Amino acid sequence: MQQKLQGSLTRGRDTFAAFTAGQKAVAVIGTAALLIAAFMVFRWVSAPSYAPLYSNLSGEDASAVIEELEAKGIPYEVSGGGGTIMVPRADVYTTRIALSGEGLPGNSEGGYALLDGNSLSTSESQERTNLKRAMEGELAMTIEAIDGVETAVVHLAMPEKQVFSDDQDPTTASVLVATSAGDELTEESVQTIVHLVSSSIPALDAKKVTVSDSTGKLLTADTAEGSAGAASTRAKQVEAFESSTQGKIQAALDNVLGAGNSSTTVTADLDFDKSTVNSRTYGSSEGVPPLSESTSTETYNGTGQPDTTGGVVGSDGEMDPAAAGTGDNSYRKSDTTRDNPVDETVETREAAPGKVNSLHVGVILDATAAAAIQPEVIEDTIASAVGIDAERGDTIDVTALPFDRSAQDAAAKELAAAEAAKAAASRKDLYRNLGIAGGIALMVLLAWFQARRRAAARAEATAYLVEQLKLDQAKRTPELETPALAALESAENDEEESMREELIALVEKQPEDVAALLRGWLVEPRP
């Protein structure tokens, strides 16, 4: 076994010695790369899997925990900006129990847990301060639960209540948030934080809450006068409405003319005033009996003297006394009062902000693409789609003009050239890689052929050396008897392999002596 191992090592050494300098470099580099890769894979497989031990630690607690872990010789990693400490997954619970026995982390609990340490000797001022700190801690932990918020700090300004005064300073709050890398709080998240804080603190108005990020940017609008925030919100709503309307029109035009053959502009005037209309309507229903009814009647009977002063004017213009009446003084008077029920309808209408006052649409068509289409048809279609109202003051204008596509053509040419250059570079890299791979394969093939040729030459030389040694031995011992020669021939088969290995070792150790011996055999005449 030892001889076979030594022979394998010798053959490997001989094969490597037969390589050229380039082949040796390639073999060394390849072997080193394989060893490094095997080492990295072994290290990755053998490395322990880490899990969080504590998260969101303060600097003081993190320092104390790390110091204790180093003292106990437990491996750890720090992540999350220094607030998260990770240990091997298998040691999480045992390490946590051990650190809890040491009283670590000491200040990890916040919020209302601060009130657990209050005693009877605590002063009123200290109680008030602890309560404020507890509320700030609870609010900070609640805000940190929102997606995208990494850390939050809350400060409350709660002035002392004035008992005998009508003027009371308002309670205010400020929130500082730090988001994850690449994240930004949306307006909805900011409003959520504002209302969450204002709803958690008594007598805190939402307008008195300010939110800012770690870069110093104020996330809540200045609502002291209400103008800045309202203007920003209105601008966003108008922009969203215009973009939505423009997108619908542009999508319809792209389906008809193709992409890039039309351009649409939409300008909207929205009414953000909030109005309330109250109306009261009265009515009656037939067939309904009156609520109340009263009737009064007055009658008078009597006679008087004939009236001689009057008369009837005749045809001649003179008064005829004979035609005068006798003056009957009787009369009858009747009054009826009815209270009928009245239907009363009270209606209150509140108009929501965002009403469209006017809408203006401008469309430009490519004259080449829209040559077979009448602009009036496009105009009527768009007017029906978006609800153009001429009485409201809406306008729409569709015009066909030639488009300038020089920049687009230049960009397309540059893009095509860039793609061609990229394809050429990819082909060049492919050819280079193929050439390198072919060269390496050729070098390996040449090294293999060279090794085979050297091995064949070495085997031939060894065989020739053995034959010469046999002939030399035969010439030097002519007196040996025939049985001895037969025994020698029978032993040759058993010792041939060991002799061959010894000859190979001799060639390796004393190549100059063997070469001189071979040259001597080659120059001497054969019988």
Buried (B, 14 or more C-beta within 10 A) or exposed (E): EEEEEEBEEBBEEBBBEBBEEEBBEBBEEEEEEEEEEEEEEEEEEEEEEBEBBBEBBBEEBBEBBBEBBEEEEBEBEBEBEEBBBBBBEEBBEEBBEBBEEEEBBEBBEBBBEBEEEEEEEEEEEEEEEBBBBBBBBBBBBBBBEBEEBBBBBBBBEBEEEEEEEEEEEEBBBBBBBBBEEEEEBEEEBBBBBBEBBBEBBEEBEBBBBBBBBEEEEEBBBEBEEEEEBBEEBBEEBBEEBBEEBBEBBBEBBBEBBEEEBBBBEBBBBBBBEEEEEEEEEEEEEEEEEEEEEEEEEEEEEEEEEEEEEEBEEEEEEEEEEEEBEEEEEEEEEEEEEEEEEEEEEEEEEEEEBEEBEBBBBBBBBBEEBBEEBEBEEBBBBBBEEBEBEEEEEBEBEBEBEEBEEEEEEEEEEEEEEEEEEEEEEEEEEEEEEEEEEEEEEEBBEBBEEBBEEBBEEBEEBBEEBBEBBEEEEEEEEEEEEEEEEEEBEEEEEEEEEEBBBEBBEBBEEEEEEBEEBBEEBEEEEEE
